[in-house]
Amino acid sequence: MLTLQKIKVETQFKNAIEPYVKKNTKLLLACSGGLDSVALFHLLKGAGIGFEVAHVNYHLRGEESNKDALFIQTLCETFTIPFHLKEVHIAAQDKSIQAEARNLRYHYFNDLKQQYGFDYIATAHHAGDKIENILFRFFRGTGLKGLLSLKILENDILRPLIAFDKEQLLTYLKTHHHPFREDESNAQSKYTRNKIRNIIIPALSKDLPNIEQRIIHTSNMLQADFSLIQTLLQKDKKLLEAQQLFNLDCTDEKFHEPSYWYYLLADENITTDEANNIATACKTKRNGFELNVNNFTVSVVKNHVGIFQNDRKDEGNIEKITQTTTAINLHYLKLTLSYFEGNEIINNPNTLCVDADCLAYPLIIRHPLPGDRFSPLGLEGSKLLSDFYNELAIAAHQKSKQWVLVDADKKIIAAFPQRIDNAVKVTEETKRVLVLCLEPF
């Protein structure tokens, strides 16, 4: 008769892996022969999930290493599971032996994945590994994102046991009478992670009962906080992804927080020092500040902070517009045109209204050229377009990436999305209005 523990572990495992494994999913199980990976072997087998096994023999423990490989090979033969073995030799005195071993095995696993078409590499990381990793990264001084380690699925790595603790797995194996290999080096405290596992956590547990459950609970809360941050930043991230001009008032307090810049530009490998520098420049309105962060440049000009993509090459510099044109695609932006009778002005962001009957077609939308001039609405006389951009705090390297609308007589009608020319303004005599809206896709 099955015990309650057996039923609980097997059912919990099936529930954990079901969302990730379909009928034809191919798994490659990374197996060391130890308690964790052997438990995963039998749980996968018991759940009827197809998989193959891979093992790397580093020859670090002499004959014991060979016995590990033989144990796994025999286990696979017993259950008719395909077995992949790689033999490598690592000098035991190497300073970064764990890192080298990890690189070697994952390189091997990825080669097998590509060669045989596995969907995921399944590893036997459990709750204890997650706790050790959290503490390890915490002690090294990582930020919030660094503490969110060892998810059940990360890229092509599947960790079905991440919600199980070691005692559960040990009880499961003993109840089923499944043997496994003991690695005596795990009991040693030579490496930092071993010290956390063998010394720090047991010492803390004396004064803080259930410390492991508390750490997991904290990790779940941090994950929720991180998800909230990502949601709040979604709009700003979309602006960057669309490569739209990001040019906003420095007085917005979110720009004064280093964490805002750290998470906004996380994919650009921004450092904490760089995030601090940007936040300080915004807070102090440091005119002339400029910092390159991978693919982007962040600048502060006249109390505005701008983020611009570096070296973007625009194709199709000129687009012609006739009276029947309703939309123009400008790579990451879309210009829409609509007409209506009357002289009402629509005051919407990124929208300009002009007197349609004052226009000489075809119109052309293009980037600025040296010497371009126009008469900005509300000002007397003409002005160099470059001077107009200076007054708007548009950085020098971004001026050539703006868009202007020109009529058939080569006169600038509008500088998008900021201002129209006085000559085409809507007045009381206007009979028909052209509405121009330039927005990201």
C-alpha positions in Angstrom: 0.0 0.0 0.0 1.4 3.4 -1.0 2.3 5.7 1.9 0.9 9.3 2.1 4.4 10.6 1.5 4.8 8.6 -1.8 1.4 9.8 -3.0 2.1 13.4 -2.1 5.5 13.6 -3.8 4.5 11.8 -6.9 1.3 13.9 -7.3 3.1 17.1 -6.5 5.7 16.3 -9.1 3.1 15.6 -11.8 1.3 18.8 -11.0 4.6 20.8 -11.1 5.8 19.4 -14.5 2.5 19.1 -16.3 2.4 22.8 -17.6 5.8 22.3 -19.2 5.8 18.8 -20.7 3.5 17.7 -23.5 3.1 14.3 -25.1 6.0 14.7 -27.5 8.3 16.8 -25.3 11.9 15.4 -25.3 13.9 15.9 -22.1 17.6 15.4 -21.4 18.2 14.7 -17.7 21.5 15.9 -16.3 22.3 13.1 -13.8 25.2 13.0 -11.3 24.0 9.8 -9.6 23.3 11.6 -6.4 20.1 11.8 -4.3 18.5 14.7 -6.2 19.1 13.6 -9.8 18.2 9.9 -9.1 15.0 11.0 -7.5 14.2 13.1 -10.6 15.1 10.0 -12.8 12.5 7.9 -11.0 9.8 10.6 -10.8 10.1 11.2 -14.5 9.9 7.4 -15.1 6.9 7.1 -12.8 5.1 9.9 -14.5 5.5 8.3 -17.9 7.6 11.1 -19.3 10.1 10.3 -22.0 13.7 11.3 -21.4 17.3 10.5 -21.9 20.2 10.8 -19.5 23.5 12.7 -19.7 26.5 12.4 -17.3 29.9 14.0 -17.2 32.8 12.2 -15.5 35.4 14.8 -14.5 37.6 12.1 -12.8 38.0 14.4 -9.8 37.4 11.7 -7.2 39.4 8.9 -8.8 37.6 5.5 -8.7 34.6 7.0 -7.0 34.0 9.1 -10.2 34.1 6.0 -12.3 31.6 4.3 -10.0 29.2 7.2 -10.3 29.3 6.9 -14.1 28.9 3.1 -14.0 26.0 3.4 -11.5 24.1 5.8 -13.8 24.8 3.6 -16.9 23.5 0.5 -15.1 20.4 2.5 -13.9 19.7 3.5 -17.5 20.2 0.0 -18.9 17.8 -1.4 -16.2 15.0 0.9 -17.4 16.1 1.0 -21.1 16.9 4.7 -21.0 19.4 6.1 -23.6 22.6 7.1 -21.8 25.1 9.8 -22.9 28.5 9.9 -21.2 31.4 12.4 -21.6 34.8 11.9 -20.1 36.9 14.9 -19.2 39.8 15.6 -16.9 40.0 18.6 -14.6 43.0 19.2 -12.3 41.8 19.1 -8.7 43.9 22.1 -7.8 42.2 24.5 -10.3 41.0 27.6 -8.4 37.7 27.9 -10.3 37.1 24.2 -10.5 33.3 24.4 -9.9 32.8 27.1 -12.6 34.9 25.1 -15.1 33.0 21.9 -14.4 29.7 23.7 -14.8 30.8 25.3 -18.1 32.0 21.9 -19.4 28.8 20.0 -18.6 26.4 22.7 -19.9 28.4 23.0 -23.1 28.0 19.2 -23.4 24.3 19.3 -22.6 23.7 22.0 -25.2 25.6 20.0 -27.8 23.3 17.0 -27.1 20.2 19.2 -27.1 21.1 20.5 -30.6 22.2 17.1 -31.9 19.1 15.1 -30.8 16.5 17.9 -30.7 15.7 17.9 -26.9 13.2 20.5 -25.8 14.6 21.0 -22.4 17.6 20.1 -20.2 16.1 18.9 -16.9 18.2 19.5 -13.8 17.5 18.3 -10.3 17.8 21.6 -8.5 15.6 21.6 -5.4 14.4 24.2 -2.8 17.7 23.8 -0.9 19.7 24.8 -4.0 17.5 27.8 -4.5 18.0 28.9 -0.9 21.8 28.5 -1.2 21.8 30.4 -4.4 19.8 33.3 -2.9 22.1 33.6 0.1 25.2 33.2 -2.1 24.1 36.1 -4.3 22.9 38.2 -1.4 26.4 37.9 0.3 28.0 38.9 -3.0 25.9 42.1 -3.1 23.5 41.4 -5.9 20.3 43.5 -6.5 16.7 42.4 -6.7 16.9 40.7 -10.1 19.9 38.7 -8.9 18.0 37.2 -6.0 15.3 35.8 -8.3 17.3 32.7 -9.2 16.5 29.2 -10.2 13.0 29.4 -11.6 11.2 26.2 -12.6 11.8 27.1 -16.3 14.5 29.4 -17.5 15.3 29.5 -21.2 15.8 25.8 -22.0 16.6 24.7 -18.4 13.7 22.9 -16.6 13.9 22.4 -12.9 10.9 20.2 -11.9 12.1 19.7 -8.3 12.5 23.4 -7.4 9.6 23.3 -5.0 10.8 20.1 -3.2 13.1 20.0 -0.2 15.9 17.5 0.2 14.1 15.6 3.0 11.1 15.0 0.7 13.3 13.5 -2.0 15.3 11.4 0.5 12.1 10.0 2.0 10.8 9.3 -1.5 13.9 7.3 -2.5 14.0 5.4 0.8 10.3 4.5 0.6 10.8 3.1 -2.9 14.1 1.5 -2.0 15.9 3.3 -4.8 19.7 3.5 -4.3 21.8 6.5 -5.1 25.4 7.6 -4.9 26.8 9.7 -2.0 29.3 12.4 -2.9 31.4 12.9 0.2 32.7 16.2 -1.1 29.3 17.7 -0.5 29.8 17.3 3.2 33.0 19.3 3.0 33.1 23.1 3.4 35.8 23.8 0.9 33.6 25.9 -1.4 31.4 28.9 -0.5 28.1 27.2 -1.4 29.0 24.2 0.8 29.8 26.5 3.7 26.3 28.1 3.2 24.7 24.7 3.1 26.7 23.0 5.9 27.5 25.9 8.3 25.5 29.1 7.8 22.0 27.7 7.3 22.3 25.2 10.2 23.7 27.9 12.5 20.8 30.3 11.6 18.2 27.6 12.0 19.0 27.4 15.7 17.7 30.9 16.4 15.3 31.2 13.4 13.1 28.1 13.1 11.9 27.2 9.6 14.5 29.6 8.1 14.4 27.8 4.7 10.6 28.3 4.4 11.1 31.9 5.4 13.7 32.5 2.7 11.5 30.8 0.0 8.6 33.0 1.2 10.8 36.1 0.9 11.9 35.0 -2.6 8.3 34.7 -3.7 7.5 38.2 -2.4 10.5 39.6 -4.2 9.4 37.9 -7.4 6.0 39.6 -7.0 7.8 43.0 -6.4 9.9 42.5 -9.5 6.8 41.6 -11.6 5.2 44.9 -10.4 8.3 46.9 -11.4 8.2 45.3 -14.8 4.5 46.2 -15.2 5.1 49.8 -14.2 8.0 50.2 -16.6 6.2 48.5 -19.5 5.1 51.8 -21.2 8.6 53.3 -21.0 10.2 50.0 -22.2 7.9 50.0 -25.2 9.1 53.5 -26.1 12.6 52.2 -26.2 11.7 49.1 -28.1 9.9 51.2 -30.7 13.0 53.4 -30.8 10.8 56.5 -30.3 12.4 59.7 -29.0 12.4 59.6 -25.3 12.6 63.2 -24.2 10.9 64.1 -20.9 11.1 66.6 -18.0 13.9 65.9 -15.5 11.6 67.0 -12.6 9.7 63.8 -12.7 10.8 62.1 -9.5 11.0 58.6 -10.9 14.0 59.8 -13.0 15.8 60.7 -9.7 15.8 57.0 -8.6 18.8 54.9 -9.7 16.6 51.8 -9.6 14.3 53.2 -12.4 17.3 53.5 -14.8 18.7 50.2 -13.7 15.5 48.3 -14.6 14.6 50.4 -17.6 18.0 49.7 -19.2 18.6 46.2 -17.7 18.8 44.6 -21.2 21.6 47.1 -22.0 23.8 45.7 -19.2 23.7 49.0 -17.3 25.8 49.0 -14.1 24.6 50.3 -10.7 27.2 53.1 -11.0 25.8 54.2 -14.4 22.2 54.1 -13.0 23.3 56.3 -10.1 25.1 58.7 -12.4 22.0 59.2 -14.6 19.7 59.6 -11.6 22.0 62.2 -10.1 22.3 64.1 -13.4 18.4 64.2 -13.6 18.0 65.3 -10.0 20.6 68.1 -10.2 19.5 69.0 -13.8 23.1 68.6 -15.0 23.0 70.3 -18.4 25.3 68.6 -20.9 25.4 65.3 -19.1 25.7 62.4 -21.6 26.3 58.7 -21.0 26.5 55.8 -23.4 24.8 52.6 -22.2 25.4 49.8 -24.8 22.9 50.7 -27.6 21.6 53.9 -26.1 22.8 57.3 -25.1 21.2 59.1 -22.2 21.6 62.8 -22.1 20.4 65.8 -20.0 19.8 69.0 -21.9 17.9 72.1 -20.6 16.1 70.2 -17.8 15.1 67.3 -20.1 16.4 63.8 -20.1 16.6 62.0 -23.4 17.3 58.4 -24.4 18.3 57.8 -28.0 19.4 54.8 -29.8 23.0 54.9 -31.1 23.9 54.7 -34.7 20.4 53.9 -36.0 20.4 53.9 -39.8 17.2 55.2 -41.3 16.3 53.9 -44.7 13.8 55.6 -47.0 14.7 59.1 -45.9 12.0 60.7 -48.1 8.3 59.8 -48.4 5.8 61.5 -50.8 2.3 62.3 -49.6 -0.6 63.1 -52.0 -4.2 64.2 -51.1 -5.3 60.6 -51.0 -2.6 59.4 -48.6 -4.0 58.2 -45.3 -0.9 56.7 -43.6 2.9 56.5 -44.0 5.1 54.0 -42.2 8.4 55.4 -41.0 10.1 52.3 -39.7 9.2 52.5 -36.0 6.7 55.4 -36.4 3.5 55.8 -38.3 2.2 59.1 -39.7 -1.6 59.2 -40.2 -3.5 61.8 -42.1 -7.2 62.7 -41.9 -9.3 65.6 -43.2 -12.4 67.2 -41.8 -14.5 70.3 -42.6 -14.3 73.3 -40.3 -11.6 75.0 -38.4 -11.5 73.1 -35.1 -8.1 72.2 -33.7 -7.5 68.8 -32.1 -5.2 69.1 -29.1 -3.8 65.6 -28.7 -0.2 64.4 -28.1 1.9 64.0 -31.2 -0.8 65.6 -33.3 -0.6 68.8 -35.5 -3.4 70.5 -37.4 -2.9 72.6 -40.5 -5.1 74.5 -43.0 -5.5 71.9 -45.8 -6.3 74.5 -48.4 -2.9 76.2 -47.9 -0.9 73.2 -48.9 0.9 72.7 -52.2 1.0 68.9 -53.0 2.7 66.5 -53.1 4.0 66.9 -49.6 7.3 65.2 -48.6 8.3 64.0 -45.2 12.0 63.8 -44.6 14.8 64.3 -42.1 16.2 67.8 -41.6 18.9 69.2 -44.0 21.6 71.8 -43.2 20.3 75.3 -43.5 16.6 74.3 -43.1 14.5 77.3 -41.9 10.8 77.8 -41.0 8.5 80.2 -39.2 7.4 78.4 -36.0 3.8 79.1 -35.0 3.6 81.9 -32.5 7.0 83.5 -33.4 7.8 86.3 -35.7 10.2 85.8 -38.6 12.0 82.6 -39.6 14.4 80.5 -37.6 17.0 77.9 -38.3 15.6 74.5 -37.6 18.7 73.6 -35.7 18.2 76.6 -33.4 14.6 75.6 -32.9 15.7 72.1 -31.8 18.3 73.6 -29.4 15.5 75.5 -27.7 13.6 72.2 -27.3 16.6 70.6 -25.7 17.0 68.1 -28.5 20.6 66.7 -28.3 22.9 67.4 -31.3 23.2 63.8 -32.3 19.4 63.5 -32.5 18.7 66.5 -34.7 19.3 64.7 -38.0 16.8 62.0 -36.9 13.8 64.3 -36.6 11.1 64.4 -39.2 9.9 67.5 -41.1 7.0 67.9 -43.5 7.7 69.9 -46.7 5.3 71.1 -49.5 5.8 71.0 -53.2 7.5 74.4 -53.0 10.1 73.0 -50.6 8.8 75.0 -47.7 8.7 73.4 -44.3 5.1 73.0 -43.1 5.8 71.2 -39.8 8.5 70.0 -37.6 7.2 66.8 -36.0 5.8 66.5 -33.5 6.5 69.9 -32.0 5.3 72.8 -34.2 3.7 73.9 -37.5 4.7 76.8 -39.7 2.8 80.1 -39.4 1.9 80.0 -43.0 -0.4 76.9 -42.6 -2.0 77.7 -39.3 -5.7 77.1 -38.8 -7.7 80.4 -38.6 -11.3 81.5 -38.5 -11.2 81.5 -42.4 -10.1 77.9 -42.5 -12.6 75.7 -44.4 -10.8 72.3 -44.1 -8.3 70.9 -41.6 -5.6 68.3 -42.1 -4.8 66.4 -39.0 -1.3 64.9 -38.8 -0.5 62.3 -36.1 3.0 60.8 -35.7 3.1 57.9 -33.2 5.0 54.7 -32.6 3.5 51.4 -34.0 
